[in-house]
Amino acid sequence: MTETKEAMQNTIKNLQAKSEYINKLEDKGSKALVLQLGSHTIKLGFANEKAPFTMRPFIAYKKSKTAQNVKTSVEPNNK
């Protein structure tokens, strides 16, 4: 009877230690930023969040005025 009681107490102590360890990991996870770069969406958020923020991967840029006026023709070399 005492062996089973000791085994139960050890099990409880182990579970408490694991619970404390998990709580420490959660505290560390609140500072870790996670990025998942997928082909259709980008997901980002903190490690301890249940649902990350998702967005579509678009690239936008503004054309400069000088790029529109560039000539692409090549003049012949007359020497």
Backbone as CSV, one residue per row, in Angstrom:
resi,resn,N_x,N_y,N_z,CA_x,CA_y,CA_z,C_x,C_y,C_z
1,MET,0.825,-1.203,0.000,0.000,0.000,0.000,0.865,1.261,0.000
2,THR,1.943,1.247,0.735,2.805,2.435,0.781,3.537,2.643,-0.542
3,GLU,3.814,1.547,-1.247,4.487,1.669,-2.546,3.589,2.381,-3.553
4,THR,2.315,2.033,-3.567,1.389,2.680,-4.504,1.163,4.136,-4.115
5,LYS,1.160,4.397,-2.817,0.996,5.777,-2.357,2.208,6.617,-2.774
6,GLU,3.401,6.059,-2.640,4.621,6.765,-3.048,4.652,6.961,-4.567
7,ALA,4.196,5.956,-5.285,4.150,6.063,-6.744,3.184,7.160,-7.171
8,MET,2.054,7.263,-6.503,1.069,8.311,-6.802,1.655,9.690,-6.502
9,GLN,2.363,9.812,-5.382,2.963,11.089,-5.015,4.042,11.496,-6.026
10,ASN,4.835,10.533,-6.463,5.846,10.813,-7.476,5.214,11.254,-8.794
11,THR,4.128,10.598,-9.149,3.421,10.959,-10.377,2.885,12.385,-10.285
12,ILE,2.326,12.734,-9.143,1.797,14.088,-8.940,2.926,15.116,-9.013
13,LYS,4.073,14.819,-8.397,5.212,15.734,-8.442,5.714,15.911,-9.881
14,ASN,5.767,14.826,-10.631,6.195,14.899,-12.031,5.240,15.747,-12.866
15,LEU,3.941,15.575,-12.645,2.950,16.358,-13.380,3.040,17.839,-13.036
16,GLN,3.290,18.144,-11.760,3.444,19.538,-11.356,4.689,20.155,-11.997
17,ALA,5.772,19.398,-12.046,6.999,19.892,-12.662,6.783,20.139,-14.159
18,LYS,6.081,19.223,-14.823,5.793,19.403,-16.245,4.902,20.619,-16.476
19,SER,3.940,20.830,-15.593,3.047,21.975,-15.703,3.828,23.281,-15.549
20,GLU,4.744,23.336,-14.599,5.568,24.530,-14.419,6.456,24.762,-15.647
21,TYR,6.988,23.692,-16.207,7.828,23.794,-17.396,7.030,24.338,-18.581
22,ILE,5.811,23.866,-18.745,4.946,24.342,-19.831,4.624,25.822,-19.645
23,ASN,4.373,26.238,-18.405,4.099,27.657,-18.142,5.304,28.516,-18.485
24,LYS,6.510,28.044,-18.199,7.723,28.790,-18.553,7.865,28.900,-20.072
25,LEU,7.554,27.811,-20.779,7.619,27.845,-22.246,6.606,28.820,-22.832
26,GLU,5.420,28.889,-22.234,4.403,29.827,-22.713,4.866,31.260,-22.538
27,ASP,5.538,31.545,-21.412,6.058,32.897,-21.203,7.108,33.242,-22.249
28,LYS,7.968,32.299,-22.591,8.972,32.538,-23.622,8.309,32.693,-24.983
29,GLY,7.256,31.931,-25.237,6.568,31.971,-26.523,5.859,33.273,-26.781
30,SER,5.554,34.030,-25.735,4.866,35.295,-25.936,5.776,36.318,-26.611
31,LYS,7.084,36.075,-26.607,8.028,37.000,-27.224,8.510,36.511,-28.584
32,ALA,8.222,35.275,-28.943,8.724,34.712,-30.199,7.732,34.991,-31.331
33,LEU,8.229,35.597,-32.393,7.416,35.895,-33.566,7.595,34.781,-34.588
34,VAL,6.497,34.280,-35.119,6.532,33.167,-36.064,6.025,33.658,-37.415
35,LEU,6.776,33.367,-38.473,6.380,33.687,-39.846,6.306,32.400,-40.649
36,GLN,5.217,32.212,-41.358,5.094,31.077,-42.261,4.852,31.634,-43.657
37,LEU,5.847,31.504,-44.512,5.753,32.035,-45.869,5.251,30.939,-46.796
38,GLY,3.983,30.985,-47.124,3.400,29.984,-47.996,3.254,30.509,-49.407
39,SER,2.814,29.651,-50.303,2.661,30.058,-51.693,1.394,30.885,-51.912
40,HIS,0.380,30.732,-51.071,-0.878,31.463,-51.228,-1.094,32.506,-50.151
41,THR,-0.568,32.281,-48.951,-0.737,33.232,-47.853,0.531,33.314,-47.023
42,ILE,0.640,34.420,-46.316,1.699,34.600,-45.327,1.007,34.663,-43.972
43,LYS,1.451,33.824,-43.044,0.872,33.813,-41.704,1.926,34.331,-40.734
44,LEU,1.488,35.206,-39.837,2.413,35.708,-38.837,1.683,35.943,-37.529
45,GLY,2.431,35.822,-36.449,1.877,36.029,-35.129,2.866,35.583,-34.072
46,PHE,2.480,35.746,-32.829,3.320,35.296,-31.736,3.089,33.808,-31.488
47,ALA,4.088,33.150,-30.934,4.045,31.700,-30.775,2.931,31.240,-29.842
48,ASN,2.526,32.066,-28.887,1.503,31.631,-27.945,0.078,31.946,-28.401
49,GLU,-0.085,32.560,-29.576,-1.425,32.857,-30.098,-2.026,31.626,-30.759
50,LYS,-3.331,31.503,-30.649,-4.006,30.341,-31.245,-4.182,30.496,-32.747
51,ALA,-4.518,31.706,-33.197,-4.760,31.930,-34.620,-3.857,33.051,-35.115
52,PRO,-3.020,32.780,-36.107,-2.126,33.821,-36.616,-2.859,34.761,-37.571
53,PHE,-2.252,35.903,-37.828,-2.747,36.862,-38.806,-2.334,36.372,-40.189
54,THR,-3.259,36.333,-41.130,-2.946,35.867,-42.483,-3.126,37.007,-43.475
55,MET,-2.291,36.998,-44.502,-2.402,38.003,-45.553,-1.958,37.406,-46.875
56,ARG,-2.435,37.985,-47.975,-2.067,37.529,-49.312,-0.731,38.162,-49.693
57,PRO,0.158,37.415,-50.329,1.460,37.970,-50.697,1.412,38.757,-52.009
58,PHE,1.239,40.056,-51.921,1.239,40.927,-53.089,2.484,41.797,-53.064
59,ILE,2.984,42.116,-54.232,4.109,43.030,-54.351,3.635,44.224,-55.168
60,ALA,3.803,45.402,-54.608,3.395,46.616,-55.306,4.590,47.551,-55.385
61,TYR,4.672,48.274,-56.487,5.745,49.248,-56.634,5.243,50.403,-57.476
62,LYS,5.920,51.518,-57.352,5.549,52.705,-58.100,6.588,52.932,-59.183
63,LYS,6.118,53.111,-60.408,7.034,53.373,-61.518,7.586,54.783,-61.389
64,SER,8.858,54.897,-61.621,9.445,56.235,-61.609,9.255,56.887,-62.979
65,LYS,9.260,58.207,-63.020,9.056,58.915,-64.279,10.245,58.735,-65.212
66,THR,11.450,58.577,-64.674,12.631,58.422,-65.516,12.638,57.080,-66.221
67,ALA,12.039,56.063,-65.666,12.014,54.749,-66.292,11.131,54.754,-67.543
68,GLN,10.149,55.639,-67.610,9.268,55.690,-68.772,9.945,56.356,-69.965
69,ASN,10.945,57.219,-69.735,11.577,57.987,-70.797,12.860,57.350,-71.311
70,VAL,13.203,56.197,-70.876,14.453,55.546,-71.292,14.269,54.961,-72.678
71,LYS,15.237,55.251,-73.589,15.184,54.692,-74.948,15.826,53.321,-74.934
72,THR,15.237,52.403,-75.655,15.783,51.046,-75.717,16.455,50.743,-77.056
73,SER,16.408,51.697,-77.973,17.012,51.436,-79.287,18.520,51.659,-79.213
74,VAL,19.245,50.950,-80.053,20.691,51.050,-80.111,21.063,51.744,-81.403
75,GLU,21.878,52.798,-81.311,22.294,53.547,-82.497,23.487,52.832,-83.140
76,PRO,23.540,52.771,-84.484,24.661,52.119,-85.139,25.940,52.914,-84.950
77,ASN,27.043,52.226,-84.895,28.353,52.838,-84.717,28.932,53.172,-86.095
78,ASN,29.081,54.459,-86.453,29.586,54.886,-87.775,31.040,55.319,-87.629
79,LYS,31.972,54.465,-87.856,33.400,54.788,-87.809,34.072,54.447,-89.082
